[in-house]
């Protein structure tokens, strides 16, 4: 022992731990983006807190059928003004491309403009004529993108090949081909040769990389595929093997154009998990068409934010930035947009089948529905009310983040009391903030056998009651004849 003589002091760990509260309403979106415009990343999680960051990293196009991530960029980051969002682009300009045969293009002010789909690559060949010799980039011309994303080929003034008198050039190039993307690209997986994950498999990379837990899984334009929806549910249930979220799924409105047909589609495609939120139809704003899953994610994130970053309030009956609801069908390459007008009875009948929709009744368009896709087969309120289910997931995620640092410490009374006291204080705080109706944690002898404690396992039992949504308010009116007597008596 060290010899001491005098006064000293030391510090011990606080007996109550400050909770690390998990984020909520953070989308993880897999789809396609025009990364050929910005040299953006392929099959890598990209975190964006605002529209500018997303567009700079992945590119932007109003062609949402081809570039599905742009729909979420516009809706979530511009209309709802919520962030962050984690994007995964699976469109690879190296592999998903189509050759455009060389052809004559007019020169305007010493420039030739190619469509935004054009890829600036070695396949870009610029000649005076089809039989001529290819010009040299950076000697005869330079390339850049204009404000519309078009690929501009501009003459270098010192070029001796491209003279100022020329009126046409012969240009061949590759263009991006989003149609080459399949649902297998969206689902993704792990490539043994490259040792890299793709598609939805990348959700497990988000927390190690960014220290956030995405809890809303999206794939607009692809989630209506039953196998994609199944993988999304599986990933939502088991993020990093410990966290959980919700998968937002769209009904295929190209085949389901009337509300009475939605339930049959849901049954056929086996959409019945508490980790799935099923949406129908689409929403429109001006000339833009949004998947309802995209709108539901934005509305959920905004509602969470308005409630102190807690998901305990339902997003139902909250405003949506749309001016109509529609279904979109395609026949022989021709797209038809048909407006859908649901009355409260029709919209509520969808809710009774575990489907979220939109309603324009009082106060403009709102999201309409409190039930997850497991309803009505599953009638456990903890599962079918998505605001309650999301709150349970949020509490679980927060507990994991807070007490992960306690792992492998001494399993003694001090540790047990620290966890019990800390969690009870946190739950009491949530109760006082009206985020839950009540909650407590107990370390019960029945849950903790001697052999479990000896093997290093401690079980804490949490009782938790988030508020149910006020989905039905009934007023009973009765005629009272006594008021006649009182009013007319002499």
Buried (B, 14 or more C-beta within 10 A) or exposed (E): EEEEEEEEEEEEEEEBBEBBBBBBBBBBBBBBBBBBBBEBBBBBBBBBEBBEBBBEBBBBBEEBBBBBBBBBBBBBBBBBEBBBBBBBBBBBBEEBBEEBEBEEBEBEEBBBBBEBBBBBEEBBEBBBEEEEEBBEBEEBBEBEBEEEBBBBBBBBEEBEBBEEEEEEBBBBBBBBBBEBBEBEBBBBBEEEEEEBBBBBBBBBBBBEEBEBBBBBBBBBBBBBBBEBBBBBBEBBBBBBEEBBBBBBBBBBBBEBBEBEEBBEBBEEBEBBBBBBBBBBBBBBBEEBBBBBBBBBBBBBBBBBBEBEBBBBBBBBBBEBBBEBBBBBEEEEEEEEEEEBEBEEEBBBBBBEBBBBBBBBEEEEBBBBBBBBBBBEEBEEEBBBBBBBBBBBBBBBBBBBBBBEEBEEEEBEEEBBEBBBBBBBEBBBEBBEEEBBEEBBBBBEEEEBEEEEEEEEEBEBEBEBBBBEBEBEEEEEEEEEEEEEEEEEEE
